[in-house]
Amino acid sequence: MTFFVRWWWSLLTTTMSNLSKAK
């Protein structure tokens, strides 16, 4: 479970990072 959460969180932060760069 922890592995999945870490993977999901990493994906989420990466997406947020890309969105802010797009702006």
PyMOL Python script that loads the backbone (N, CA, C, O; Angstrom):
from pymol import cmd

cmd.read_pdbstr("""\
ATOM      1  N   MET A   1       0.837  -1.199   0.000  1.00  0.00           N
ATOM      2  CA  MET A   1       0.000   0.000   0.000  1.00  0.00           C
ATOM      3  C   MET A   1       0.879   1.259   0.000  1.00  0.00           C
ATOM      4  O   MET A   1       0.639   2.205  -0.749  1.00  0.00           O
ATOM      5  N   THR A   2       1.884   1.240   0.847  1.00  0.00           N
ATOM      6  CA  THR A   2       2.763   2.419   0.941  1.00  0.00           C
ATOM      7  C   THR A   2       3.423   2.705  -0.402  1.00  0.00           C
ATOM      8  O   THR A   2       3.556   3.861  -0.803  1.00  0.00           O
ATOM      9  N   PHE A   3       3.830   1.659  -1.086  1.00  0.00           N
ATOM     10  CA  PHE A   3       4.477   1.825  -2.383  1.00  0.00           C
ATOM     11  C   PHE A   3       3.536   2.525  -3.362  1.00  0.00           C
ATOM     12  O   PHE A   3       3.943   3.425  -4.096  1.00  0.00           O
ATOM     13  N   PHE A   4       2.278   2.100  -3.362  1.00  0.00           N
ATOM     14  CA  PHE A   4       1.295   2.696  -4.268  1.00  0.00           C
ATOM     15  C   PHE A   4       1.093   4.171  -3.942  1.00  0.00           C
ATOM     16  O   PHE A   4       1.023   5.006  -4.844  1.00  0.00           O
ATOM     17  N   VAL A   5       0.999   4.489  -2.664  1.00  0.00           N
ATOM     18  CA  VAL A   5       0.793   5.879  -2.244  1.00  0.00           C
ATOM     19  C   VAL A   5       1.974   6.745  -2.669  1.00  0.00           C
ATOM     20  O   VAL A   5       1.791   7.856  -3.168  1.00  0.00           O
ATOM     21  N   ARG A   6       3.185   6.231  -2.469  1.00  0.00           N
ATOM     22  CA  ARG A   6       4.374   6.994  -2.854  1.00  0.00           C
ATOM     23  C   ARG A   6       4.401   7.228  -4.363  1.00  0.00           C
ATOM     24  O   ARG A   6       4.734   8.318  -4.827  1.00  0.00           O
ATOM     25  N   TRP A   7       4.048   6.190  -5.123  1.00  0.00           N
ATOM     26  CA  TRP A   7       4.036   6.311  -6.588  1.00  0.00           C
ATOM     27  C   TRP A   7       2.995   7.339  -7.024  1.00  0.00           C
ATOM     28  O   TRP A   7       3.261   8.183  -7.879  1.00  0.00           O
ATOM     29  N   TRP A   8       1.802   7.255  -6.422  1.00  0.00           N
ATOM     30  CA  TRP A   8       0.721   8.181  -6.768  1.00  0.00           C
ATOM     31  C   TRP A   8       1.093   9.614  -6.405  1.00  0.00           C
ATOM     32  O   TRP A   8       0.847  10.544  -7.173  1.00  0.00           O
ATOM     33  N   TRP A   9       1.685   9.778  -5.237  1.00  0.00           N
ATOM     34  CA  TRP A   9       2.075  11.126  -4.803  1.00  0.00           C
ATOM     35  C   TRP A   9       3.136  11.692  -5.741  1.00  0.00           C
ATOM     36  O   TRP A   9       3.094  12.875  -6.079  1.00  0.00           O
ATOM     37  N   SER A  10       4.085  10.860  -6.164  1.00  0.00           N
ATOM     38  CA  SER A  10       5.136  11.299  -7.079  1.00  0.00           C
ATOM     39  C   SER A  10       4.518  11.748  -8.402  1.00  0.00           C
ATOM     40  O   SER A  10       4.895  12.777  -8.963  1.00  0.00           O
ATOM     41  N   LEU A  11       3.568  10.962  -8.885  1.00  0.00           N
ATOM     42  CA  LEU A  11       2.900  11.301 -10.131  1.00  0.00           C
ATOM     43  C   LEU A  11       2.140  12.617  -9.988  1.00  0.00           C
ATOM     44  O   LEU A  11       2.175  13.462 -10.882  1.00  0.00           O
ATOM     45  N   LEU A  12       1.462  12.782  -8.870  1.00  0.00           N
ATOM     46  CA  LEU A  12       0.684  14.000  -8.629  1.00  0.00           C
ATOM     47  C   LEU A  12       1.590  15.231  -8.584  1.00  0.00           C
ATOM     48  O   LEU A  12       1.297  16.241  -9.223  1.00  0.00           O
ATOM     49  N   THR A  13       2.667  15.149  -7.845  1.00  0.00           N
ATOM     50  CA  THR A  13       3.574  16.301  -7.727  1.00  0.00           C
ATOM     51  C   THR A  13       4.204  16.629  -9.082  1.00  0.00           C
ATOM     52  O   THR A  13       4.405  17.798  -9.410  1.00  0.00           O
ATOM     53  N   THR A  14       4.511  15.603  -9.860  1.00  0.00           N
ATOM     54  CA  THR A  14       5.098  15.836 -11.175  1.00  0.00           C
ATOM     55  C   THR A  14       4.106  16.559 -12.077  1.00  0.00           C
ATOM     56  O   THR A  14       4.471  17.468 -12.823  1.00  0.00           O
ATOM     57  N   THR A  15       2.849  16.142 -11.996  1.00  0.00           N
ATOM     58  CA  THR A  15       1.803  16.775 -12.806  1.00  0.00           C
ATOM     59  C   THR A  15       1.637  18.234 -12.408  1.00  0.00           C
ATOM     60  O   THR A  15       1.536  19.104 -13.273  1.00  0.00           O
ATOM     61  N   MET A  16       1.608  18.509 -11.111  1.00  0.00           N
ATOM     62  CA  MET A  16       1.449  19.882 -10.624  1.00  0.00           C
ATOM     63  C   MET A  16       2.621  20.727 -11.095  1.00  0.00           C
ATOM     64  O   MET A  16       2.447  21.880 -11.491  1.00  0.00           O
ATOM     65  N   SER A  17       3.808  20.153 -11.050  1.00  0.00           N
ATOM     66  CA  SER A  17       5.020  20.847 -11.483  1.00  0.00           C
ATOM     67  C   SER A  17       4.903  21.222 -12.949  1.00  0.00           C
ATOM     68  O   SER A  17       5.227  22.349 -13.324  1.00  0.00           O
ATOM     69  N   ASN A  18       4.451  20.305 -13.778  1.00  0.00           N
ATOM     70  CA  ASN A  18       4.310  20.573 -15.210  1.00  0.00           C
ATOM     71  C   ASN A  18       3.257  21.644 -15.459  1.00  0.00           C
ATOM     72  O   ASN A  18       3.415  22.480 -16.350  1.00  0.00           O
ATOM     73  N   LEU A  19       2.181  21.621 -14.674  1.00  0.00           N
ATOM     74  CA  LEU A  19       1.127  22.611 -14.856  1.00  0.00           C
ATOM     75  C   LEU A  19       1.643  24.003 -14.524  1.00  0.00           C
ATOM     76  O   LEU A  19       1.340  24.964 -15.232  1.00  0.00           O
ATOM     77  N   SER A  20       2.413  24.118 -13.460  1.00  0.00           N
ATOM     78  CA  SER A  20       2.917  25.448 -13.118  1.00  0.00           C
ATOM     79  C   SER A  20       3.936  25.928 -14.132  1.00  0.00           C
ATOM     80  O   SER A  20       4.045  27.130 -14.376  1.00  0.00           O
ATOM     81  N   LYS A  21       4.677  25.018 -14.721  1.00  0.00           N
ATOM     82  CA  LYS A  21       5.650  25.409 -15.749  1.00  0.00           C
ATOM     83  C   LYS A  21       4.924  25.873 -17.009  1.00  0.00           C
ATOM     84  O   LYS A  21       5.398  26.767 -17.709  1.00  0.00           O
ATOM     85  N   ALA A  22       3.783  25.269 -17.293  1.00  0.00           N
ATOM     86  CA  ALA A  22       3.016  25.628 -18.480  1.00  0.00           C
ATOM     87  C   ALA A  22       2.541  27.081 -18.382  1.00  0.00           C
ATOM     88  O   ALA A  22       2.450  27.790 -19.385  1.00  0.00           O
ATOM     89  N   LYS A  23       2.242  27.504 -17.159  1.00  0.00           N
ATOM     90  CA  LYS A  23       1.805  28.891 -16.964  1.00  0.00           C
ATOM     91  C   LYS A  23       3.023  29.795 -17.074  1.00  0.00           C
ATOM     92  O   LYS A  23       2.902  31.013 -16.945  1.00  0.00           O
TER      93      LYS A  23
END
""", "prot")
cmd.dss("prot")
cmd.show_as("cartoon", "prot")
cmd.util.cbc("prot")
cmd.orient("prot")
